[in-house]
């Protein structure tokens, strides 16, 4: 198939006429489809309705240590839940505090604690003239929204297939004491689906920060979200590497069951060193009397152990995998060889990252919206929603039905073609 960049002006004009006609026909269908967020589909939610049946009035509601889950107590979570989430991310259960349904909530609170109280006795960030965060891009928009709300300056760090540009990370971290943290989604990154290489993890663990209160915010959101059992990515466990490097306090790791059980009713956790955990708990004692232990108990009784969770995740993969493959098939069939887009082929997670011609992402997303398909906003995967090349688009295949997804994917590639032709005609 001939690249659009090789077409002459008359060929482009003829192509645009045909694409305009197809786009008009698509708009006339009155579509109302949503591909804007990485949400679980109705099929996934229906698949696990028996989750609601494991705790009832006949259930034994005491923990293995005899604590009544209906009452106050166990600020850091029930032992069984700590063990389950620790096994999910490969750490010791004594490194875990279990919270409510949202790891995003934990990350927000973690930044807030740093701002208000400082890190292990250091000056609270709110009293400093300047606080900076490194942000691998494209990345997770909700991470960037947290640091933006707190007035933290965000610095773009380009992503590669092996993780963030570590030369740049090491330079900023070692030379600038105002750099206090970095956002990371180390396995099946949002949106590209990349997993950090062993070398990248080791370089993170061996960082030599100019700031004593620098922390890596390690959002291990997709730890068990593999699409292919025999081709899953493996992530090196960072705390073991930190211990080898003498950097035990360097990392806050976050995880949740938000895309494992019901997203609005999951459990989540932070993993950290003993010193970090004691500091966090000292503040939590003022903030809360304790977590929802009944929901923690429900999760433990449902999965029983990490093997039960992994078996459950295979059921999710059976629903999600065909959707990813369907989108990738349309992209390859319709755009392969045209020179107007590239995309990732993740082995897990919830997203596909698409790179359009420079200056086309906003136009593509807008055209999709006008024809009835809502995408993640162009620029959302960059701090301040400012994609310097206006080229990255996050595709979220999970929520629509397979029939809806097929229609949405066809419309998306049509919009890519039309926006690309219009861009080339401007040149």
One Martini backbone bead per residue (centre of mass of N, CA, C, O) as a GRO file, in nm:
protein
  427
    1UNK     BB    1   0.096   0.036   0.022
    2UNK     BB    2   0.080   0.365  -0.018
    3UNK     BB    3   0.211   0.637   0.092
    4UNK     BB    4   0.090   0.946   0.163
    5UNK     BB    5   0.372   1.099   0.122
    6UNK     BB    6   0.376   1.007  -0.199
    7UNK     BB    7   0.153   1.186  -0.271
    8UNK     BB    8   0.000   1.391  -0.459
    9UNK     BB    9  -0.216   1.646  -0.463
   10UNK     BB   10  -0.436   1.515  -0.643
   11UNK     BB   11  -0.450   1.252  -0.483
   12UNK     BB   12  -0.531   1.381  -0.212
   13UNK     BB   13  -0.793   1.515  -0.310
   14UNK     BB   14  -0.932   1.254  -0.396
   15UNK     BB   15  -0.915   1.116  -0.121
   16UNK     BB   16  -1.069   1.329   0.040
   17UNK     BB   17  -1.339   1.298  -0.103
   18UNK     BB   18  -1.384   1.004  -0.013
   19UNK     BB   19  -1.353   1.049   0.296
   20UNK     BB   20  -1.579   1.257   0.329
   21UNK     BB   21  -1.805   1.065   0.250
   22UNK     BB   22  -1.757   0.851   0.470
   23UNK     BB   23  -1.786   1.046   0.710
   24UNK     BB   24  -2.077   1.132   0.656
   25UNK     BB   25  -2.195   0.846   0.689
   26UNK     BB   26  -2.100   0.806   0.982
   27UNK     BB   27  -2.253   1.049   1.110
   28UNK     BB   28  -2.544   0.943   1.024
   29UNK     BB   29  -2.560   0.704   1.245
   30UNK     BB   30  -2.551   0.806   1.547
   31UNK     BB   31  -2.328   0.757   1.740
   32UNK     BB   32  -2.260   0.608   2.095
   33UNK     BB   33  -1.931   0.591   2.192
   34UNK     BB   34  -1.684   0.457   2.444
   35UNK     BB   35  -1.303   0.520   2.456
   36UNK     BB   36  -1.182   0.693   2.718
   37UNK     BB   37  -1.159   0.444   2.922
   38UNK     BB   38  -1.034   0.186   3.145
   39UNK     BB   39  -1.298  -0.009   3.143
   40UNK     BB   40  -1.501  -0.233   3.242
   41UNK     BB   41  -1.707  -0.454   3.126
   42UNK     BB   42  -2.003  -0.609   3.152
   43UNK     BB   43  -1.886  -0.892   3.119
   44UNK     BB   44  -1.685  -0.873   3.352
   45UNK     BB   45  -1.890  -0.808   3.577
   46UNK     BB   46  -2.072  -1.060   3.535
   47UNK     BB   47  -1.847  -1.281   3.584
   48UNK     BB   48  -1.831  -1.164   3.914
   49UNK     BB   49  -2.104  -1.189   4.089
   50UNK     BB   50  -2.006  -1.403   4.309
   51UNK     BB   51  -1.862  -1.196   4.493
   52UNK     BB   52  -2.136  -1.128   4.657
   53UNK     BB   53  -2.157  -1.435   4.804
   54UNK     BB   54  -1.912  -1.473   5.025
   55UNK     BB   55  -2.076  -1.260   5.207
   56UNK     BB   56  -2.274  -1.326   5.497
   57UNK     BB   57  -2.460  -1.406   5.780
   58UNK     BB   58  -2.281  -1.696   5.784
   59UNK     BB   59  -2.010  -1.575   5.804
   60UNK     BB   60  -1.688  -1.574   5.890
   61UNK     BB   61  -1.567  -1.256   6.051
   62UNK     BB   62  -1.283  -1.355   6.120
   63UNK     BB   63  -0.973  -1.359   6.147
   64UNK     BB   64  -0.689  -1.551   6.189
   65UNK     BB   65  -0.651  -1.366   6.471
   66UNK     BB   66  -0.965  -1.287   6.577
   67UNK     BB   67  -1.075  -1.045   6.427
   68UNK     BB   68  -1.343  -0.832   6.396
   69UNK     BB   69  -1.454  -0.696   6.090
   70UNK     BB   70  -1.696  -0.509   6.211
   71UNK     BB   71  -1.479  -0.354   6.357
   72UNK     BB   72  -1.241  -0.212   6.488
   73UNK     BB   73  -0.920  -0.211   6.345
   74UNK     BB   74  -0.653  -0.260   6.167
   75UNK     BB   75  -0.511  -0.017   6.005
   76UNK     BB   76  -0.334  -0.211   5.786
   77UNK     BB   77  -0.504  -0.464   5.787
   78UNK     BB   78  -0.561  -0.774   5.711
   79UNK     BB   79  -0.354  -1.034   5.683
   80UNK     BB   80  -0.477  -1.173   5.429
   81UNK     BB   81  -0.470  -0.915   5.248
   82UNK     BB   82  -0.170  -0.859   5.268
   83UNK     BB   83  -0.084  -1.126   5.138
   84UNK     BB   84  -0.229  -1.103   4.867
   85UNK     BB   85  -0.096  -0.829   4.770
   86UNK     BB   86   0.194  -0.914   4.809
   87UNK     BB   87   0.182  -1.150   4.601
   88UNK     BB   88   0.102  -0.975   4.355
   89UNK     BB   89   0.397  -0.796   4.384
   90UNK     BB   90   0.638  -0.951   4.547
   91UNK     BB   91   0.612  -0.912   4.866
   92UNK     BB   92   0.609  -0.851   5.187
   93UNK     BB   93   0.352  -0.827   5.422
   94UNK     BB   94   0.520  -0.613   5.611
   95UNK     BB   95   0.496  -0.387   5.353
   96UNK     BB   96   0.178  -0.352   5.410
   97UNK     BB   97  -0.106  -0.143   5.324
   98UNK     BB   98  -0.455  -0.151   5.351
   99UNK     BB   99  -0.725  -0.029   5.166
  100UNK     BB  100  -0.938   0.069   4.959
  101UNK     BB  101  -1.043   0.096   4.619
  102UNK     BB  102  -0.798   0.328   4.576
  103UNK     BB  103  -0.484   0.403   4.455
  104UNK     BB  104  -0.522   0.699   4.387
  105UNK     BB  105  -0.580   0.786   4.676
  106UNK     BB  106  -0.302   0.706   4.786
  107UNK     BB  107  -0.133   0.890   4.602
  108UNK     BB  108  -0.257   1.152   4.693
  109UNK     BB  109  -0.184   1.118   4.995
  110UNK     BB  110   0.121   1.094   4.955
  111UNK     BB  111   0.159   1.379   4.848
  112UNK     BB  112   0.022   1.528   5.082
  113UNK     BB  113   0.221   1.438   5.302
  114UNK     BB  114   0.469   1.567   5.174
  115UNK     BB  115   0.357   1.855   5.179
  116UNK     BB  116   0.276   1.871   5.499
  117UNK     BB  117   0.521   1.664   5.649
  118UNK     BB  118   0.703   1.514   5.484
  119UNK     BB  119   1.012   1.304   5.472
  120UNK     BB  120   1.149   1.178   5.729
  121UNK     BB  121   1.194   1.496   5.848
  122UNK     BB  122   1.160   1.672   5.625
  123UNK     BB  123   1.070   1.926   5.447
  124UNK     BB  124   0.795   2.040   5.356
  125UNK     BB  125   0.699   2.106   5.039
  126UNK     BB  126   0.524   2.369   5.100
  127UNK     BB  127   0.809   2.526   5.201
  128UNK     BB  128   0.906   2.530   4.919
  129UNK     BB  129   0.985   2.692   4.630
  130UNK     BB  130   1.049   2.402   4.483
  131UNK     BB  131   0.872   2.139   4.299
  132UNK     BB  132   0.958   1.827   4.135
  133UNK     BB  133   0.852   1.611   3.856
  134UNK     BB  134   0.873   1.314   3.694
  135UNK     BB  135   0.734   1.237   3.349
  136UNK     BB  136   0.649   0.990   3.176
  137UNK     BB  137   0.622   0.990   2.809
  138UNK     BB  138   0.360   0.874   2.786
  139UNK     BB  139   0.088   0.890   3.035
  140UNK     BB  140  -0.091   0.929   3.331
  141UNK     BB  141  -0.327   1.165   3.384
  142UNK     BB  142  -0.380   1.131   3.699
  143UNK     BB  143  -0.102   1.188   3.792
  144UNK     BB  144  -0.075   1.476   3.676
  145UNK     BB  145  -0.318   1.595   3.833
  146UNK     BB  146  -0.196   1.582   4.111
  147UNK     BB  147   0.062   1.759   4.074
  148UNK     BB  148  -0.088   2.003   3.964
  149UNK     BB  149  -0.269   2.066   4.213
  150UNK     BB  150   0.008   2.108   4.397
  151UNK     BB  151   0.219   2.279   4.214
  152UNK     BB  152   0.394   2.081   4.053
  153UNK     BB  153   0.660   2.047   3.860
  154UNK     BB  154   0.670   1.914   3.529
  155UNK     BB  155   0.878   1.658   3.368
  156UNK     BB  156   0.969   1.534   3.078
  157UNK     BB  157   1.001   1.173   3.000
  158UNK     BB  158   1.097   0.965   2.782
  159UNK     BB  159   0.984   0.679   2.633
  160UNK     BB  160   1.057   0.337   2.613
  161UNK     BB  161   1.057  -0.008   2.577
  162UNK     BB  162   1.232  -0.009   2.874
  163UNK     BB  163   1.148   0.282   2.954
  164UNK     BB  164   1.274   0.533   3.077
  165UNK     BB  165   1.506   0.776   3.040
  166UNK     BB  166   1.775   0.717   3.245
  167UNK     BB  167   1.973   0.939   3.189
  168UNK     BB  168   1.773   1.165   3.259
  169UNK     BB  169   1.689   1.076   3.537
  170UNK     BB  170   1.974   1.076   3.668
  171UNK     BB  171   2.033   1.372   3.620
  172UNK     BB  172   1.802   1.504   3.775
  173UNK     BB  173   1.828   1.352   4.050
  174UNK     BB  174   2.144   1.421   4.104
  175UNK     BB  175   2.128   1.757   4.045
  176UNK     BB  176   1.820   1.812   4.166
  177UNK     BB  177   1.669   1.886   4.475
  178UNK     BB  178   1.371   1.952   4.355
  179UNK     BB  179   1.358   1.658   4.290
  180UNK     BB  180   1.103   1.432   4.443
  181UNK     BB  181   0.986   1.268   4.181
  182UNK     BB  182   0.827   0.972   4.018
  183UNK     BB  183   0.634   0.841   3.770
  184UNK     BB  184   0.516   0.489   3.760
  185UNK     BB  185   0.443   0.223   3.509
  186UNK     BB  186   0.615  -0.076   3.494
  187UNK     BB  187   0.357  -0.245   3.393
  188UNK     BB  188   0.194  -0.186   3.135
  189UNK     BB  189   0.190   0.094   3.041
  190UNK     BB  190   0.042   0.415   3.054
  191UNK     BB  191  -0.040   0.347   2.717
  192UNK     BB  192   0.185   0.139   2.581
  193UNK     BB  193   0.264  -0.144   2.737
  194UNK     BB  194   0.523  -0.126   2.891
  195UNK     BB  195   0.814  -0.294   3.030
  196UNK     BB  196   1.047  -0.286   3.246
  197UNK     BB  197   1.356  -0.350   3.262
  198UNK     BB  198   1.597  -0.473   3.456
  199UNK     BB  199   1.788  -0.234   3.419
  200UNK     BB  200   1.588  -0.013   3.493
  201UNK     BB  201   1.526  -0.108   3.780
  202UNK     BB  202   1.820  -0.094   3.881
  203UNK     BB  203   1.856   0.211   3.827
  204UNK     BB  204   1.641   0.301   4.019
  205UNK     BB  205   1.759   0.163   4.281
  206UNK     BB  206   2.052   0.334   4.225
  207UNK     BB  207   1.985   0.600   4.295
  208UNK     BB  208   2.128   0.949   4.354
  209UNK     BB  209   1.990   1.174   4.528
  210UNK     BB  210   1.989   1.510   4.609
  211UNK     BB  211   1.727   1.427   4.756
  212UNK     BB  212   1.626   1.277   5.053
  213UNK     BB  213   1.297   1.303   4.954
  214UNK     BB  214   1.304   1.107   4.734
  215UNK     BB  215   1.047   0.941   4.521
  216UNK     BB  216   0.910   0.646   4.400
  217UNK     BB  217   0.612   0.610   4.203
  218UNK     BB  218   0.494   0.273   4.199
  219UNK     BB  219   0.246   0.184   3.966
  220UNK     BB  220   0.122  -0.151   3.992
  221UNK     BB  221  -0.162  -0.190   3.817
  222UNK     BB  222  -0.060  -0.459   3.610
  223UNK     BB  223   0.060  -0.721   3.749
  224UNK     BB  224  -0.201  -0.938   3.644
  225UNK     BB  225  -0.253  -0.813   3.327
  226UNK     BB  226  -0.265  -1.055   3.121
  227UNK     BB  227  -0.323  -1.168   2.786
  228UNK     BB  228  -0.071  -1.382   2.785
  229UNK     BB  229   0.038  -1.658   2.937
  230UNK     BB  230   0.296  -1.727   2.728
  231UNK     BB  231   0.356  -1.377   2.697
  232UNK     BB  232   0.444  -1.253   2.955
  233UNK     BB  233   0.550  -1.013   3.150
  234UNK     BB  234   0.843  -0.930   3.348
  235UNK     BB  235   0.899  -0.791   3.675
  236UNK     BB  236   1.119  -0.657   3.863
  237UNK     BB  237   1.183  -0.642   4.196
  238UNK     BB  238   1.260  -0.343   4.357
  239UNK     BB  239   1.325  -0.386   4.663
  240UNK     BB  240   1.561  -0.582   4.630
  241UNK     BB  241   1.733  -0.375   4.474
  242UNK     BB  242   1.738  -0.156   4.693
  243UNK     BB  243   1.884  -0.324   4.905
  244UNK     BB  244   2.145  -0.368   4.741
  245UNK     BB  245   2.179  -0.034   4.715
  246UNK     BB  246   2.084   0.112   4.989
  247UNK     BB  247   1.746   0.194   4.912
  248UNK     BB  248   1.490   0.123   5.102
  249UNK     BB  249   1.328   0.429   5.092
  250UNK     BB  250   1.265   0.502   4.770
  251UNK     BB  251   0.974   0.347   4.771
  252UNK     BB  252   0.641   0.366   4.636
  253UNK     BB  253   0.393   0.118   4.624
  254UNK     BB  254   0.112   0.037   4.403
  255UNK     BB  255  -0.219  -0.123   4.443
  256UNK     BB  256  -0.501  -0.319   4.296
  257UNK     BB  257  -0.852  -0.450   4.226
  258UNK     BB  258  -1.003  -0.266   4.010
  259UNK     BB  259  -0.935  -0.493   3.755
  260UNK     BB  260  -1.049  -0.767   3.914
  261UNK     BB  261  -1.285  -0.659   4.032
  262UNK     BB  262  -1.466  -0.415   4.132
  263UNK     BB  263  -1.368  -0.097   4.078
  264UNK     BB  264  -1.563   0.035   4.318
  265UNK     BB  265  -1.484  -0.248   4.522
  266UNK     BB  266  -1.200  -0.261   4.614
  267UNK     BB  267  -0.853  -0.303   4.683
  268UNK     BB  268  -0.561  -0.152   4.840
  269UNK     BB  269  -0.198  -0.055   4.826
  270UNK     BB  270   0.101  -0.007   5.014
  271UNK     BB  271   0.454  -0.022   4.955
  272UNK     BB  272   0.724  -0.029   5.203
  273UNK     BB  273   0.921   0.059   5.423
  274UNK     BB  274   0.935   0.071   5.755
  275UNK     BB  275   0.980   0.375   5.784
  276UNK     BB  276   0.752   0.464   5.592
  277UNK     BB  277   0.516   0.317   5.734
  278UNK     BB  278   0.536   0.453   6.012
  279UNK     BB  279   0.484   0.737   5.905
  280UNK     BB  280   0.209   0.684   5.778
  281UNK     BB  281   0.063   0.570   6.036
  282UNK     BB  282   0.092   0.827   6.214
  283UNK     BB  283  -0.118   0.980   6.029
  284UNK     BB  284  -0.359   0.777   6.009
  285UNK     BB  285  -0.453   0.789   6.312
  286UNK     BB  286  -0.601   1.065   6.243
  287UNK     BB  287  -0.766   0.997   5.974
  288UNK     BB  288  -0.828   0.692   6.090
  289UNK     BB  289  -0.959   0.387   6.233
  290UNK     BB  290  -1.026   0.226   5.958
  291UNK     BB  291  -1.101  -0.009   5.742
  292UNK     BB  292  -1.268  -0.222   5.515
  293UNK     BB  293  -1.274  -0.544   5.628
  294UNK     BB  294  -1.505  -0.681   5.475
  295UNK     BB  295  -1.384  -0.644   5.191
  296UNK     BB  296  -1.124  -0.788   5.244
  297UNK     BB  297  -1.257  -1.058   5.315
  298UNK     BB  298  -1.399  -1.102   5.046
  299UNK     BB  299  -1.141  -1.130   4.877
  300UNK     BB  300  -1.017  -1.370   5.027
  301UNK     BB  301  -1.259  -1.569   4.989
  302UNK     BB  302  -1.262  -1.560   4.678
  303UNK     BB  303  -0.946  -1.634   4.619
  304UNK     BB  304  -0.758  -1.724   4.887
  305UNK     BB  305  -0.525  -1.670   4.664
  306UNK     BB  306  -0.307  -1.606   4.411
  307UNK     BB  307  -0.409  -1.839   4.233
  308UNK     BB  308  -0.702  -1.743   4.224
  309UNK     BB  309  -0.640  -1.473   4.088
  310UNK     BB  310  -0.505  -1.583   3.829
  311UNK     BB  311  -0.749  -1.741   3.732
  312UNK     BB  312  -0.934  -1.494   3.709
  313UNK     BB  313  -0.753  -1.337   3.496
  314UNK     BB  314  -0.808  -1.534   3.261
  315UNK     BB  315  -1.102  -1.444   3.222
  316UNK     BB  316  -1.042  -1.157   3.143
  317UNK     BB  317  -0.859  -1.221   2.898
  318UNK     BB  318  -1.083  -1.363   2.729
  319UNK     BB  319  -1.234  -1.084   2.689
  320UNK     BB  320  -1.002  -0.877   2.604
  321UNK     BB  321  -0.815  -0.991   2.381
  322UNK     BB  322  -1.008  -0.971   2.128
  323UNK     BB  323  -1.014  -0.659   2.135
  324UNK     BB  324  -0.723  -0.600   2.080
  325UNK     BB  325  -0.702  -0.769   1.819
  326UNK     BB  326  -0.916  -0.610   1.660
  327UNK     BB  327  -0.775  -0.337   1.659
  328UNK     BB  328  -0.502  -0.429   1.539
  329UNK     BB  329  -0.622  -0.534   1.274
  330UNK     BB  330  -0.734  -0.263   1.172
  331UNK     BB  331  -0.474  -0.102   1.177
  332UNK     BB  332  -0.315  -0.285   0.982
  333UNK     BB  333  -0.516  -0.294   0.743
  334UNK     BB  334  -0.566   0.036   0.714
  335UNK     BB  335  -0.248   0.157   0.799
  336UNK     BB  336  -0.055  -0.017   0.677
  337UNK     BB  337   0.194   0.165   0.492
  338UNK     BB  338   0.092   0.484   0.507
  339UNK     BB  339   0.258   0.676   0.718
  340UNK     BB  340   0.021   0.776   0.965
  341UNK     BB  341   0.106   0.543   1.182
  342UNK     BB  342   0.156   0.418   1.517
  343UNK     BB  343   0.175   0.117   1.734
  344UNK     BB  344   0.107  -0.078   1.995
  345UNK     BB  345   0.168  -0.435   2.133
  346UNK     BB  346   0.041  -0.549   2.393
  347UNK     BB  347   0.049  -0.807   2.673
  348UNK     BB  348  -0.108  -0.585   2.849
  349UNK     BB  349  -0.350  -0.429   3.011
  350UNK     BB  350  -0.562  -0.132   2.871
  351UNK     BB  351  -0.373  -0.028   2.620
  352UNK     BB  352  -0.326   0.175   2.324
  353UNK     BB  353  -0.071   0.335   2.143
  354UNK     BB  354  -0.098   0.630   1.934
  355UNK     BB  355   0.082   0.762   1.642
  356UNK     BB  356   0.067   1.033   1.468
  357UNK     BB  357   0.090   1.277   1.296
  358UNK     BB  358   0.204   1.569   1.331
  359UNK     BB  359  -0.079   1.758   1.432
  360UNK     BB  360  -0.345   1.526   1.458
  361UNK     BB  361  -0.483   1.435   1.725
  362UNK     BB  362  -0.706   1.646   1.773
  363UNK     BB  363  -0.853   1.600   1.504
  364UNK     BB  364  -0.921   1.302   1.544
  365UNK     BB  365  -1.082   1.324   1.810
  366UNK     BB  366  -1.292   1.525   1.700
  367UNK     BB  367  -1.403   1.352   1.472
  368UNK     BB  368  -1.500   1.124   1.650
  369UNK     BB  369  -1.695   1.291   1.820
  370UNK     BB  370  -1.878   1.395   1.580
  371UNK     BB  371  -1.938   1.067   1.515
  372UNK     BB  372  -1.973   0.922   1.825
  373UNK     BB  373  -1.663   0.894   1.944
  374UNK     BB  374  -1.506   0.863   2.252
  375UNK     BB  375  -1.200   0.986   2.348
  376UNK     BB  376  -0.921   1.052   2.464
  377UNK     BB  377  -0.777   1.329   2.512
  378UNK     BB  378  -0.573   1.519   2.358
  379UNK     BB  379  -0.284   1.532   2.578
  380UNK     BB  380  -0.345   1.359   2.842
  381UNK     BB  381  -0.046   1.204   2.833
  382UNK     BB  382   0.033   1.495   2.941
  383UNK     BB  383   0.139   1.744   3.093
  384UNK     BB  384  -0.104   1.986   3.080
  385UNK     BB  385  -0.208   1.868   2.803
  386UNK     BB  386   0.094   1.884   2.644
  387UNK     BB  387   0.157   1.786   2.332
  388UNK     BB  388   0.423   1.875   2.138
  389UNK     BB  389   0.311   1.691   1.873
  390UNK     BB  390   0.022   1.609   1.846
  391UNK     BB  391   0.012   1.245   1.848
  392UNK     BB  392  -0.123   1.122   2.101
  393UNK     BB  393  -0.328   0.819   2.148
  394UNK     BB  394  -0.563   0.666   2.357
  395UNK     BB  395  -0.662   0.327   2.355
  396UNK     BB  396  -0.980   0.181   2.480
  397UNK     BB  397  -1.109  -0.153   2.439
  398UNK     BB  398  -1.284  -0.273   2.691
  399UNK     BB  399  -1.586  -0.154   2.713
  400UNK     BB  400  -1.687  -0.233   2.459
  401UNK     BB  401  -1.825  -0.414   2.254
  402UNK     BB  402  -1.736  -0.591   1.984
  403UNK     BB  403  -1.928  -0.446   1.794
  404UNK     BB  404  -1.858  -0.155   1.879
  405UNK     BB  405  -1.552  -0.174   1.832
  406UNK     BB  406  -1.560  -0.213   1.527
  407UNK     BB  407  -1.689   0.060   1.465
  408UNK     BB  408  -1.482   0.242   1.614
  409UNK     BB  409  -1.227   0.151   1.456
  410UNK     BB  410  -1.324   0.236   1.176
  411UNK     BB  411  -1.356   0.535   1.248
  412UNK     BB  412  -1.072   0.595   1.343
  413UNK     BB  413  -0.920   0.536   1.073
  414UNK     BB  414  -1.075   0.744   0.912
  415UNK     BB  415  -0.979   0.991   1.080
  416UNK     BB  416  -0.681   0.951   1.029
  417UNK     BB  417  -0.688   0.983   0.724
  418UNK     BB  418  -0.824   1.263   0.707
  419UNK     BB  419  -0.626   1.425   0.887
  420UNK     BB  420  -0.371   1.355   0.721
  421UNK     BB  421  -0.453   1.478   0.452
  422UNK     BB  422  -0.496   1.764   0.557
  423UNK     BB  423  -0.204   1.800   0.655
  424UNK     BB  424  -0.061   1.750   0.380
  425UNK     BB  425  -0.211   1.988   0.231
  426UNK     BB  426  -0.071   2.216   0.402
  427UNK     BB  427   0.241   2.157   0.300
   0.00000   0.00000   0.00000
